[in-house]
Amino acid sequence: MKPLLSLGRFLGLNKFKTLRTLTDKLKLALTETRIPMRLKVAGVPVAYMRIMEYRSGDYEPETTALIKRIVKEDWNIVDIGAQVGFFSVLASSLVPKGNVYTFEPSPRWFKKLLNNTKRYANIHVANVGVDSASGEIEFHVQSDGFYETHGDVETTKVKVVALDDYLKGIRIDLIKMDIEGAEARALRGMKTVLKENNPYIIMEVAPKVTDKVGLEAQDPLDYLASLGFKLFWINNDGSLTEKNIEGIVQEARAQKYANICCHK
């Protein structure tokens, strides 16, 4: 594929808009297509990952490296916005004496999540979102099945829970969260969990997403800092470098998004 595209550029075919559009669509199809078979990515047997992830053998390698480095066998881990469950399955293998609590509100992704996690007794899945309070909220759903806090395709109501209600009395050691800009709301529904457990928090900072919906990328970071959490950039090898809020938002904006770690 790559030599073919290079040849197209060499011959000047990219000057033609129609050919350039077709090439872009082909590249997108080849990289975004998901494979419905359980194959390993970074040693994790999981289906419905993108071709590019199977090809590279990695999925968010810095986050994967961090989780492998810090998790202990008796930890309880929360995976919010699990999609197909890559991190849930990874966490399950690392906590034989612990549990993984997994949340995914999208019915489409939830079916794939169940397929990937049904073999693991210590993964507990819930077809709900995580928010500031338990109840129902309106989400926007895009054609590829991603549920987000924005969009222009259709809306649907989904059940949501506050972690303080759902996991009351359960010790939580790590929370991984990727919920398309809704992190600040979810954090406000787990205030007790955060204060009583001081867990590691791994979450996405995506300014371009929050910009679209009129939110501030630094809101969840401000909230965590107010609770005494320190903020860290995750390096490629899974090590951590402490940074301030402004530095994290700037780097995340430059890279389109970033996964960071928060801990006391």
Backbone torsions as a table, in degrees:
resi	resn	phi	psi	omega
1	MET	NA	-48.7	-178.7
2	LYS	-61.7	-45.8	176.4
3	PRO	-59.9	-36.3	-179.6
4	LEU	-64.0	-43.7	179.4
5	LEU	-67.1	-37.8	178.0
6	SER	-64.2	-38.8	178.0
7	LEU	-63.7	-39.5	178.5
8	GLY	-60.9	-40.5	177.2
9	ARG	-67.4	-40.8	-178.9
10	PHE	-61.3	-38.8	-178.4
11	LEU	-82.3	-5.2	178.7
12	GLY	81.2	16.0	-178.1
13	LEU	-69.0	-22.2	-179.6
14	ASN	-70.0	-5.6	176.7
15	LYS	-75.3	-20.3	-178.6
16	PHE	-90.3	121.0	-173.5
17	LYS	-58.0	-43.8	-177.7
18	THR	-62.8	-45.3	179.3
19	LEU	-65.5	-38.7	179.2
20	ARG	-64.6	-39.6	178.2
21	THR	-64.7	-44.1	178.8
22	LEU	-62.9	-40.9	178.9
23	THR	-63.0	-43.6	179.4
24	ASP	-62.7	-40.6	179.1
25	LYS	-66.4	-38.1	178.7
26	LEU	-65.3	-44.4	178.6
27	LYS	-61.5	-42.6	-179.9
28	LEU	-63.0	-43.6	-179.8
29	ALA	-62.8	-41.8	-178.1
30	LEU	-69.2	-32.5	-176.9
31	THR	-89.2	-30.8	-173.7
32	GLU	-94.9	-16.8	-178.6
33	THR	-58.9	134.4	-178.5
34	ARG	-103.2	142.9	-176.2
35	ILE	-100.5	123.0	-175.3
36	PRO	-80.5	17.3	179.0
37	MET	-107.4	149.1	177.1
38	ARG	-77.0	102.7	176.2
39	LEU	-123.7	161.8	-175.5
40	LYS	-90.0	134.2	169.8
41	VAL	-124.9	120.4	-176.6
42	ALA	54.5	35.4	178.6
43	GLY	81.8	1.4	-177.4
44	VAL	-102.6	118.6	179.1
45	PRO	-77.0	108.5	-174.6
46	VAL	-150.7	144.1	178.9
47	ALA	-102.4	167.5	176.0
48	TYR	68.5	24.8	171.6
49	MET	-88.4	161.7	-178.8
50	ARG	-74.8	152.3	-179.9
51	ILE	-55.1	-41.7	-177.8
52	MET	-61.5	-28.9	179.5
53	GLU	-77.9	-38.1	173.7
54	TYR	-64.5	-40.0	-177.7
55	ARG	-65.9	-42.6	-178.4
56	SER	-80.3	-24.3	-177.3
57	GLY	78.5	11.8	-177.2
58	ASP	-134.3	152.6	170.6
59	TYR	-142.6	115.6	-175.9
60	GLU	43.2	64.0	-171.0
61	PRO	-57.6	-34.5	-179.4
62	GLU	-68.3	-39.6	178.4
63	THR	-69.2	-42.0	177.4
64	THR	-59.4	-44.3	179.9
65	ALA	-63.8	-40.3	179.4
66	LEU	-64.3	-46.5	-179.6
67	ILE	-60.6	-44.3	178.9
68	LYS	-63.0	-30.5	-176.4
69	ARG	-78.5	-36.9	-170.2
70	ILE	-101.9	-23.9	-171.8
71	VAL	-71.3	136.6	176.3
72	LYS	-106.8	158.3	-167.7
73	GLU	-65.6	-19.7	-178.3
74	ASP	-106.1	14.0	-178.2
75	TRP	-73.0	153.1	168.7
76	ASN	-108.1	126.5	-171.8
77	ILE	-120.9	141.7	177.8
78	VAL	-114.0	130.0	178.5
79	ASP	-117.4	104.7	-176.4
80	ILE	-103.9	123.4	-173.6
81	GLY	78.1	53.5	-169.8
82	ALA	-74.7	-20.8	-172.6
83	GLN	51.3	-116.7	-175.4
84	VAL	-87.9	-3.8	171.1
85	GLY	94.7	20.0	179.9
86	PHE	-54.2	-51.6	-176.2
87	PHE	-72.4	-27.8	176.0
88	SER	-65.3	-44.2	179.8
89	VAL	-67.7	-42.0	176.4
90	LEU	-58.8	-48.4	-178.7
91	ALA	-62.1	-39.5	-179.5
92	SER	-56.8	-40.2	-179.2
93	SER	-70.8	-20.8	-177.0
94	LEU	-94.0	-13.6	-176.7
95	VAL	-124.8	65.2	179.9
96	PRO	-61.4	-22.1	178.0
97	LYS	-105.7	8.9	-178.9
98	GLY	-124.5	-165.0	-177.3
99	ASN	-137.0	157.3	176.1
100	VAL	-122.8	122.9	179.3
101	TYR	-106.5	116.3	-167.6
102	THR	-117.5	132.5	-176.7
103	PHE	-126.1	130.5	177.0
104	GLU	-150.9	114.2	-175.6
105	PRO	-80.4	-21.3	-176.1
106	SER	-74.8	121.5	178.1
107	PRO	-57.4	-38.1	-178.3
108	ARG	-66.0	-49.3	179.3
109	TRP	-67.6	-32.5	-176.7
110	PHE	-63.5	-37.8	177.2
111	LYS	-61.2	-42.0	178.4
112	LYS	-68.9	-38.2	177.1
113	LEU	-60.2	-45.3	178.5
114	LEU	-60.8	-41.2	179.5
115	ASN	-59.8	-38.0	-176.9
116	ASN	-81.8	-25.1	-171.6
117	THR	-108.8	-8.1	-172.7
118	LYS	-64.2	-16.7	-179.3
119	ARG	-84.9	-5.6	-171.2
120	TYR	-114.6	112.1	-174.3
121	ALA	-67.3	-23.9	-176.6
122	ASN	-94.5	8.9	173.5
123	ILE	-102.3	124.3	-178.4
124	HIS	-115.5	112.0	-172.4
125	VAL	-103.3	146.7	178.7
126	ALA	-137.1	131.2	-179.7
127	ASN	-87.5	60.7	180.0
128	VAL	-141.0	160.5	172.2
129	GLY	-92.9	172.6	177.2
130	VAL	-117.6	129.3	-173.5
131	ASP	-143.2	-172.3	-177.3
132	SER	-73.8	-22.5	178.7
133	ALA	-149.5	154.5	179.6
134	SER	-77.1	142.7	179.9
135	GLY	155.7	-138.5	177.0
136	GLU	-132.4	141.0	174.3
137	ILE	-136.4	161.9	179.3
138	GLU	-91.1	126.3	176.6
139	PHE	-112.3	156.9	171.6
140	HIS	-102.1	135.8	-179.5
141	VAL	-118.0	133.7	178.1
142	GLN	-97.6	169.0	-170.3
143	SER	-63.4	-23.6	-179.4
144	ASP	-87.4	2.8	175.8
145	GLY	95.8	-4.0	177.6
146	PHE	-72.6	130.2	173.5
147	TYR	-95.2	128.4	-175.4
148	GLU	-137.6	175.3	176.4
149	THR	-91.3	14.9	178.0
150	HIS	-153.8	171.7	178.5
151	GLY	141.6	171.2	-177.4
152	ASP	-137.3	24.3	-177.5
153	VAL	-97.8	-62.5	178.3
154	GLU	-160.5	163.0	178.2
155	THR	-117.5	157.4	177.7
156	THR	-153.1	154.7	176.6
157	LYS	-95.5	136.6	178.7
158	VAL	-129.5	151.6	175.9
159	LYS	-76.2	141.7	177.5
160	VAL	-133.4	155.4	178.4
161	VAL	-131.8	152.8	168.2
162	ALA	-92.5	132.3	-178.4
163	LEU	-59.6	-31.8	178.4
164	ASP	-60.3	-29.8	176.5
165	ASP	-83.9	-47.1	-170.0
166	TYR	-72.4	-36.7	-176.3
167	LEU	-113.6	30.1	-178.3
168	LYS	-58.3	126.1	177.5
169	GLY	85.4	-2.1	179.9
170	ILE	-99.7	129.6	177.9
171	ARG	-70.7	130.4	-179.9
172	ILE	-119.7	128.8	-175.0
173	ASP	-106.1	-26.5	-179.3
174	LEU	-150.0	137.2	175.8
175	ILE	-124.0	120.6	173.7
176	LYS	-106.5	129.4	-171.7
177	MET	-138.9	127.6	177.0
178	ASP	-144.8	90.9	-171.3
179	ILE	-132.0	38.3	166.2
180	GLU	55.3	47.1	174.0
181	GLY	93.4	-5.8	-178.6
182	ALA	-92.5	14.6	-175.7
183	GLU	-61.5	-40.0	-177.6
184	ALA	-60.7	-41.6	178.9
185	ARG	-66.1	-44.3	-179.7
186	ALA	-62.0	-40.4	-179.4
187	LEU	-61.7	-34.8	-179.1
188	ARG	-72.3	-14.8	176.1
189	GLY	-95.7	6.1	179.0
190	MET	-130.8	30.3	-176.0
191	LYS	-60.0	-42.1	179.1
192	THR	-66.9	-43.2	177.5
193	VAL	-57.1	-44.1	-178.0
194	LEU	-67.5	-42.3	-177.0
195	LYS	-72.0	-37.0	-175.8
196	GLU	-83.5	-24.5	-173.1
197	ASN	-112.7	-23.3	-175.0
198	ASN	47.0	54.5	-176.8
199	PRO	-74.7	162.2	164.2
200	TYR	-68.9	141.3	176.0
201	ILE	-125.1	123.0	175.3
202	ILE	-113.8	120.8	-177.3
203	MET	-146.3	160.4	-179.5
204	GLU	-87.5	138.1	169.9
205	VAL	-114.2	116.1	-175.4
206	ALA	-133.1	85.1	-177.8
207	PRO	-55.1	-36.2	-178.0
208	LYS	-67.3	-27.1	176.0
209	VAL	-76.3	-49.1	-178.7
210	THR	-65.6	-32.7	176.8
211	ASP	-58.8	-40.8	-176.3
212	LYS	-64.0	-30.5	-175.1
213	VAL	-107.4	12.0	175.5
214	GLY	73.8	24.4	177.2
215	LEU	-103.9	163.3	178.2
216	GLU	-100.9	127.3	-177.3
217	ALA	-60.5	-27.7	-176.1
218	GLN	-85.3	-5.8	-176.5
219	ASP	-55.6	-51.2	178.9
220	PRO	-65.2	-30.0	178.9
221	LEU	-70.8	-41.4	175.8
222	ASP	-59.4	-42.5	-177.9
223	TYR	-64.2	-46.2	179.9
224	LEU	-65.1	-39.6	178.0
225	ALA	-62.2	-35.2	179.1
226	SER	-67.0	-22.7	177.8
227	LEU	-92.4	3.0	176.9
228	GLY	94.5	8.4	178.8
229	PHE	-79.1	141.2	172.4
230	LYS	-93.5	152.5	-174.9
231	LEU	-112.0	135.0	-175.1
232	PHE	-132.0	139.5	169.0
233	TRP	-81.2	136.0	178.7
234	ILE	-90.9	116.9	179.3
235	ASN	-78.3	167.9	-175.6
236	ASN	-58.6	-30.4	-178.7
237	ASP	-91.6	6.8	179.8
238	GLY	88.5	-1.2	175.0
239	SER	-77.5	168.4	-174.0
240	LEU	-121.4	141.9	174.9
241	THR	-125.8	119.9	-178.0
242	GLU	-68.0	136.3	179.3
243	LYS	-139.5	160.6	175.1
244	ASN	-87.0	171.7	-175.3
245	ILE	-61.4	-45.8	-178.3
246	GLU	-60.8	-41.9	-179.5
247	GLY	-64.5	-39.6	179.6
248	ILE	-66.2	-45.6	-178.6
249	VAL	-64.2	-40.5	179.5
250	GLN	-62.7	-46.0	-179.3
251	GLU	-68.2	-38.7	178.3
252	ALA	-64.3	-37.9	178.6
253	ARG	-66.7	-39.4	-179.6
254	ALA	-66.8	-33.4	-177.4
255	GLN	-99.0	5.4	-177.7
256	LYS	81.0	-38.7	174.5
257	TYR	-162.4	166.9	175.7
258	ALA	-156.3	147.2	170.8
259	ASN	-97.6	130.1	-179.3
260	ILE	-122.3	167.9	178.1
261	CYS	-122.7	138.6	178.0
262	CYS	-123.7	135.2	-178.7
263	HIS	-162.7	153.2	179.1
264	LYS	-87.6	NA	NA
